[in-house]
C-alpha cells in the first residue's frame, strides 16, 4: 500500500508546471521561519553597512561591474 506522501507526490507531479512551481514556492515559504533574533541581527548589520557607506568607510560598485564578474 502506498503511503499518503507518495500518493500526494504523484498527484503534485501530475500537475502542470506552473502549478508545481506554486506548490514548491509555498513549501519553501513554510520552511523559511526566521527567528526574531536572526531578524534583529540582520537589521543591525544593514544599519551598520548603511552607516559605513554614509561615513565613507565603505564604497560601492555599479551593478554592471559586479555582474560582469559572474559572466
ChimeraX attribute file (.defattr): number of C-alpha atoms within 10 A of each C-alpha:
attribute: neighborCount
match mode: 1-to-1
recipient: residues
	/A:1	3
	/A:2	7
	/A:3	8
	/A:4	9
	/A:5	9
	/A:6	10
	/A:7	11
	/A:8	12
	/A:9	11
	/A:10	11
	/A:11	10
	/A:12	16
	/A:13	12
	/A:14	11
	/A:15	12
	/A:16	9
	/A:17	11
	/A:18	9
	/A:19	13
	/A:20	14
	/A:21	13
	/A:22	11
	/A:23	14
	/A:24	13
	/A:25	11
	/A:26	12
	/A:27	11
	/A:28	11
	/A:29	10
	/A:30	9
	/A:31	8
	/A:32	9
	/A:33	9
	/A:34	8
	/A:35	9
	/A:36	8
	/A:37	9
	/A:38	11
	/A:39	11
	/A:40	11
	/A:41	12
	/A:42	11
	/A:43	12
	/A:44	12
	/A:45	12
	/A:46	12
	/A:47	12
	/A:48	12
	/A:49	14
	/A:50	14
	/A:51	13
	/A:52	13
	/A:53	13
	/A:54	11
	/A:55	10
	/A:56	10
	/A:57	10
	/A:58	11
	/A:59	9
	/A:60	8
	/A:61	7
	/A:62	7
	/A:63	8
	/A:64	8
	/A:65	9
	/A:66	11
	/A:67	9
	/A:68	8
	/A:69	7
	/A:70	6
	/A:71	5
